[in-house]
Amino acid sequence: MNVKNNDKFRYWAMSFHESDLVKWLEQYPAHENETAFAKGIPNTPENHEKINKIAKIIPLRRRYRGHSKTFYRRPRDFVHKQFADTIALYEKFTY
């Protein structure tokens, strides 16, 4: 996450006593040379709630990742939300 948004998010999280949200996000870091700021987040309803809280502060894009299943053959370029294994979060840039 770039410094500006990271500071904004941390300020928000600390002022509203959401330090658990910061700790949660730190569990899923992306590599330094990646565009994503969080990767490998399990696709669970609890995690979706936390991502929605973050999305209210930082504009972000969610990308769903996963493999084909026996009952679901995924398209080549993406995975549908309901069949995803993990979620990656990217900052939404404004041009």
Buried (B, 14 or more C-beta within 10 A) or exposed (E): BEEEBBEBBBEBBEEEEBEEBBEBBEEBBBEEEEEBBBBBBEBEEEBBEBBEBBBEBBEBEBBBBBEEEEEEEBEEEEBEEEBBEBBBBBBEEEE
